[in-house]
Amino acid sequence: MAGALPEPVLLSTALGLDEITISGQLIEFKHVFFSWVAIAILVVLALMLRKRLTEKTPGMLQNVFESVIDTIEKFVVSNMGKDGHFYTPLLAGMFLYIFCMNFLGLVPGFDAPTANLNSTVCMALFVFVLYNIVGIIRWKGHYINQFTGPSKVLIPLMLPLEFVSHLARPLSLSLRLFGNIRGEEIVMILFFSMAPILSTVPIYALFLLGKTMQAFVFFMLTMFYLKSALEGPEH
């Protein structure tokens, strides 16, 4: 686990996938590798759950995931209205994906991809592009009214402020997730160096809660950005 051993030996390093050379440039690869690991875990779980859907008695794993998805759907619909049903699969998938990547940082021999700024920036840019496309599709040319404010007199003031505000969203999304997960990894290293077993085991539950909260915050902000784009100038 990155952050649990003084000299961590990561799975990506053992497989020779820690870094690669492209066009003579050395590129860090481990965060991409562990992102694929998270995707593989979710795909395998999805296939396992799909097979169990035909059984009359659902298992514990199915009950857990059904409870999670049902809770997310109710939360999204209560905030976004009827549009929430359409965006629930995307938002639920994003939450589970980020949670799985965060959780990998607690597994020995693995690393959290979200502790790398490249991963969080990519996800934040995806959210930024997504909600703006959704707003343009819903409102077309009138979407620009969301940036101009309630009065034409205020357009010279509101337009640059709103543009800066929207451009700051992917920055805050990426830095918040990266900073918190990276900080937890560093704290884990410090605790382990002082007391290898006694210090790390008790704080696992605390870090698991923190990683869950960071996935929820990213999911929630994405939902609010989509909601704002759908409401558009009417809001």
matplotlib code that plots the C-alpha trace (Angstrom):
import matplotlib.pyplot as plt

x = [0.0, 1.3, 1.4, 1.5, 5.1, 8.3, 9.5, 6.3, 6.5, 3.5, 1.8, 2.4, 6.2, 6.3, 4.7, 7.1, 4.3, 5.3, 6.5, 6.8, 8.8, 7.0, 8.9, 12.0, 10.0, 9.6, 5.9, 4.5, 2.0, 1.0, -2.0, -3.4, -2.7, -4.5, -7.4, -7.7, -7.6, -10.6, -12.5, -11.8, -13.0, -16.3, -16.8, -16.3, -18.7, -21.2, -21.0, -21.3, -24.4, -25.9, -25.9, -27.6, -30.5, -32.4, -32.2, -35.2, -33.1, -30.7, -27.3, -25.6, -23.5, -26.6, -28.5, -25.6, -25.4, -29.1, -29.2, -26.4, -28.0, -31.4, -30.1, -28.2, -31.2, -33.5, -30.9, -30.4, -34.1, -34.9, -32.4, -32.8, -36.4, -37.5, -34.3, -32.5, -33.7, -31.8, -28.5, -28.6, -26.6, -23.8, -23.7, -23.8, -21.1, -18.9, -19.4, -18.5, -15.6, -14.0, -14.7, -13.1, -10.0, -9.8, -10.2, -7.2, -4.9, -5.8, -4.9, -1.3, 0.6, -1.9, -2.0, -4.9, -5.1, -6.9, -3.7, -2.3, -3.3, -3.5, -6.4, -8.5, -7.9, -9.2, -12.4, -12.9, -12.5, -15.0, -17.5, -16.9, -17.4, -20.4, -22.5, -21.8, -22.8, -26.0, -26.8, -26.2, -28.4, -31.2, -31.1, -29.1, -28.0, -30.0, -27.5, -25.2, -27.9, -26.7, -23.4, -24.9, -26.9, -30.4, -30.0, -28.5, -26.9, -24.8, -23.6, -20.1, -19.6, -21.3, -20.0, -16.3, -17.1, -19.3, -16.7, -14.0, -16.4, -17.1, -13.5, -12.6, -14.9, -12.7, -9.7, -11.5, -12.9, -9.5, -7.4, -9.9, -10.0, -6.2, -5.3, -7.4, -6.4, -2.8, -2.8, -4.2, -1.4, 1.3, -0.3, -0.4, 3.3, 4.1, 2.0, 3.5, 7.1, 6.4, 4.4, 4.0, 1.0, -0.6, -0.8, -2.2, -4.9, -7.0, -7.0, -8.0, -11.7, -11.2, -9.4, -12.1, -14.7, -12.7, -12.2, -16.0, -16.8, -14.4, -16.2, -19.5, -18.4, -17.2, -20.5, -22.6, -20.9, -21.2, -24.9, -25.3, -23.4, -25.7, -28.8, -27.6, -27.0, -30.5, -32.2, -30.1, -31.2, -34.6, -32.8]
y = [0.0, 3.4, 5.2, 2.0, 1.0, 3.0, 1.7, 0.6, -2.0, -1.4, -3.9, -1.7, -1.6, -5.4, -5.8, -3.3, -0.8, 2.0, 4.2, 4.0, 5.8, 7.4, 9.3, 9.4, 10.9, 9.1, 9.1, 8.0, 5.2, 3.8, 6.0, 4.9, 1.2, 1.5, 3.3, 0.2, -2.0, 0.0, -0.3, -4.1, -4.5, -2.7, -4.6, -8.0, -7.0, -5.9, -9.2, -11.1, -9.1, -9.5, -13.3, -13.1, -10.9, -14.0, -15.7, -15.5, -14.9, -12.0, -12.4, -10.0, -8.3, -7.7, -6.2, -3.9, -2.6, -2.3, -0.2, 2.0, 2.6, 3.1, 5.7, 7.5, 7.6, 9.0, 11.6, 12.7, 12.8, 14.8, 17.4, 17.3, 16.4, 14.2, 14.7, 12.9, 9.5, 10.0, 11.1, 8.6, 5.9, 8.4, 9.9, 6.5, 5.2, 8.2, 7.8, 4.1, 4.6, 7.3, 5.4, 2.3, 4.3, 5.9, 2.6, 1.1, 3.3, 1.2, -2.1, -3.3, -3.3, -0.8, 2.9, 5.4, 6.8, 9.9, 10.7, 11.7, 15.1, 13.7, 11.5, 14.1, 16.8, 14.4, 13.7, 17.4, 18.4, 15.6, 17.1, 20.6, 19.7, 17.5, 20.0, 22.7, 20.4, 19.5, 23.1, 24.0, 21.1, 22.1, 25.9, 26.2, 29.9, 31.0, 29.2, 32.2, 34.0, 32.0, 34.0, 37.5, 37.9, 39.1, 42.6, 43.8, 46.6, 44.1, 42.2, 43.8, 42.9, 39.6, 38.0, 37.9, 37.0, 34.1, 32.8, 32.9, 31.2, 28.4, 27.9, 27.6, 24.6, 22.0, 23.5, 23.2, 19.7, 18.3, 19.9, 19.1, 15.4, 15.2, 17.1, 15.1, 11.7, 12.6, 14.0, 10.8, 8.8, 11.0, 10.8, 7.0, 6.9, 9.1, 7.0, 3.8, 5.0, 5.8, 2.6, 0.2, -1.8, -0.1, 3.3, 2.2, -0.3, 2.1, 4.9, 2.7, 3.2, 6.9, 7.0, 4.8, 7.3, 10.2, 8.5, 7.8, 11.4, 12.7, 10.5, 11.8, 15.4, 15.0, 13.2, 15.9, 18.8, 17.1, 16.7, 20.4, 21.5, 19.4, 20.7, 24.3, 23.7, 22.2, 25.0, 27.4, 31.0, 30.2, 29.8]
z = [0.0, -0.9, 2.4, 4.6, 4.0, 4.4, 1.1, -0.6, -3.4, -5.5, -7.7, -10.8, -9.9, -9.6, -13.0, -14.5, -15.2, -12.8, -15.7, -19.4, -22.1, -25.0, -27.7, -25.4, -22.5, -19.2, -18.2, -14.8, -15.4, -12.0, -11.5, -14.9, -14.1, -10.8, -12.5, -14.7, -11.7, -10.2, -13.5, -13.6, -10.0, -10.8, -14.0, -12.2, -9.4, -12.0, -13.9, -10.6, -9.6, -13.1, -12.8, -9.4, -10.6, -11.8, -8.3, -6.1, -2.9, -3.3, -1.7, 0.7, -2.1, -4.1, -1.1, -0.4, -3.9, -4.3, -1.1, -2.3, -5.7, -4.3, -1.8, -4.5, -6.8, -4.1, -3.2, -6.8, -7.7, -4.5, -5.6, -9.4, -9.8, -12.7, -14.6, -11.7, -13.0, -16.3, -14.6, -11.7, -13.6, -14.4, -11.0, -9.2, -11.5, -10.8, -7.0, -7.1, -9.4, -7.2, -4.0, -5.5, -6.5, -3.1, -1.4, -3.3, -1.2, 1.8, 0.2, 0.7, -2.6, -4.3, -4.7, -4.9, -8.4, -7.0, -5.0, -8.4, -9.8, -13.4, -12.4, -10.6, -13.3, -16.0, -14.0, -13.2, -16.9, -17.8, -15.4, -16.7, -20.3, -19.5, -17.6, -20.1, -23.0, -21.1, -20.6, -24.3, -25.4, -23.1, -23.7, -26.9, -27.4, -24.3, -22.2, -22.3, -20.2, -17.2, -17.3, -17.8, -14.6, -14.0, -15.5, -18.8, -16.9, -14.9, -17.9, -18.1, -14.5, -14.3, -17.5, -16.5, -13.0, -14.0, -16.5, -13.9, -11.4, -13.9, -14.9, -11.2, -10.8, -12.4, -10.5, -7.1, -7.9, -8.9, -6.1, -3.4, -4.2, -4.9, -1.8, 0.7, -0.7, -1.0, 2.5, 3.9, 2.1, 3.6, 7.1, 6.8, 6.0, 9.0, 11.4, 10.1, 10.4, 14.1, 15.1, 12.2, 13.4, 16.3, 14.6, 11.2, 12.2, 14.3, 11.7, 8.8, 9.7, 9.9, 6.5, 5.0, 6.1, 4.7, 1.4, 1.2, 2.0, -0.7, -3.3, -2.0, -2.3, -5.9, -6.7, -5.0, -6.7, -10.1, -9.4, -8.5, -11.6, -13.8, -11.9, -12.5, -16.2, -16.6, -14.8, -16.9, -17.3, -15.8, -12.4]

ax = plt.figure().add_subplot(projection="3d")
ax.plot(x, y, z, "-o")
ax.set_aspect("equal")
plt.show()
